[in-house]
Each structure stands twice: as C-alpha cells, then as structure tokens.
Amino acid sequence: MRGMVPPDPQTSVSNEEYAVVYAPRKKRTRFPANCVTVKDSMEQAVADEEPSKKRYAARVHGPSKSSEGQYIYYLLNWL
C-alpha cells in the first residue's frame, strides 16, 4: 500500500491486528488511532461490530506515526 511503512521484522512496533473501526465512509484506507479499537481475534471483531453506528470489523496494520504526528492504522481489508 502506498505510504504504509513496512513492518520491521526485528520489533513489534507495528502489527497486523483485528479491530473494530469507526468509519463514516468505508472508502478511506487509513484511520486515526482514536477510531480503531483493537480486538484479540477476528471472531471478537466481527461480534463487536455495529453497522448502525458505523463501526465495522476490519484487519488493520499499525499503529504508525503519520507525517502530521498522529498515530494511524492502515486498512488491510474489511471483514
């Protein structure tokens, strides 16, 4: 993905995670950390999603620090 910092194999600073993401528009590919709630498993993310509140289960990569100084997560795919 363009702009995404590749993971460092020697550390666990940034990881692939399952999460519930608040997304008013599902066309975005990156989200501020305050819009992402990391879950322990894919099943838990799917169980906790609330489409009526625009909170969707996803697989994300992060956190990563943006050029603006915010922590962000990159969307890998919606579940």
Sequence and secondary structure as in RCSB ss.txt:
>XXXX:A:sequence
MRGMVPPDPQTSVSNEEYAVVYAPRKKRTRFPANCVTVKDSMEQAVADEEPSKKRYAARVHGPSKSSEGQYIYYL
LNWL
>XXXX:A:secstr
 TT     TT  SSEEEEEEEE SSTT SEEEGGGEEEESSHHHHHHH BGGGTEEEEEEEEEEE TTS EEEEE
EEE 
